[in-house]
Amino acid sequence: MLDTRPMSTLKTYLADTGESQSAFARRAGLSKQHVSLLVTEQRKPQDAAKHKIFKATRGRVTIYRRRKRLSPRAFENGGAK
């Protein structure tokens, strides 16, 4: 059964699910390099990448904006508000 509890980072999500960065990148529609930079926290995701990560992880990766956690409703209608 799939665990649906929120997680704090993409790195944690990938470790817990056993999915490779490459496979996640393909599934989320991101480049392998972008995912690598996000996992190592060398880059922060822009809104479009946040939305893709949120959808690809079914909300399991928490997404922050200005130190506030975005709710799943922030991504209704195709984008962050």
C-alpha positions in Angstrom: 0.0 0.0 0.0 1.3 3.5 -0.9 2.2 5.7 2.0 0.6 9.1 1.5 2.1 11.0 4.4 3.8 14.3 3.3 7.6 14.3 3.2 9.9 17.3 3.5 12.3 16.8 0.5 12.6 15.3 -2.9 15.7 13.5 -1.7 13.7 11.7 1.0 10.9 10.9 -1.4 13.3 9.2 -3.8 15.1 7.3 -1.1 11.9 6.0 0.4 10.4 5.0 -2.9 13.6 3.7 -4.4 12.9 5.6 -7.6 16.0 6.9 -9.4 16.6 10.6 -10.2 16.5 9.8 -13.9 13.2 7.9 -13.7 11.6 10.6 -11.6 12.9 13.3 -14.0 11.3 11.5 -17.0 8.0 11.0 -15.1 7.8 14.5 -13.8 8.9 16.2 -17.1 12.1 17.7 -15.7 15.7 17.3 -16.8 18.0 14.9 -15.0 20.3 17.8 -14.2 17.5 19.8 -12.7 16.4 17.0 -10.5 20.0 16.4 -9.4 20.4 20.1 -8.4 17.1 20.0 -6.5 18.0 16.8 -4.6 21.4 18.3 -3.6 19.7 21.6 -2.8 21.9 23.5 -5.1 18.8 25.0 -6.8 15.4 25.9 -5.6 12.4 25.0 -7.8 10.5 27.7 -9.7 6.7 27.5 -9.6 6.5 25.3 -12.7 8.9 22.7 -11.3 7.1 22.9 -7.9 3.9 22.0 -9.7 5.4 19.1 -11.6 7.0 17.7 -8.4 3.8 18.1 -6.5 1.8 16.2 -9.1 4.5 13.5 -9.7 4.8 12.8 -5.9 1.0 13.1 -5.4 1.6 15.8 -2.8 4.1 13.7 -0.7 6.9 16.3 -1.2 6.1 19.4 0.8 6.6 22.6 -1.2 7.5 25.9 0.4 7.1 29.5 -0.8 8.4 32.3 1.4 8.6 30.0 4.4 5.0 29.0 4.1 3.9 25.6 3.0 1.7 25.6 0.0 -1.5 23.6 0.3 -2.7 21.2 -2.4 -5.4 23.8 -3.3 -2.6 26.1 -4.5 -2.3 23.8 -7.5 -5.9 23.5 -8.5 -6.6 25.0 -11.9 -3.0 24.2 -13.1 -0.7 26.4 -11.2 0.4 28.1 -8.0 -1.6 31.1 -6.8 
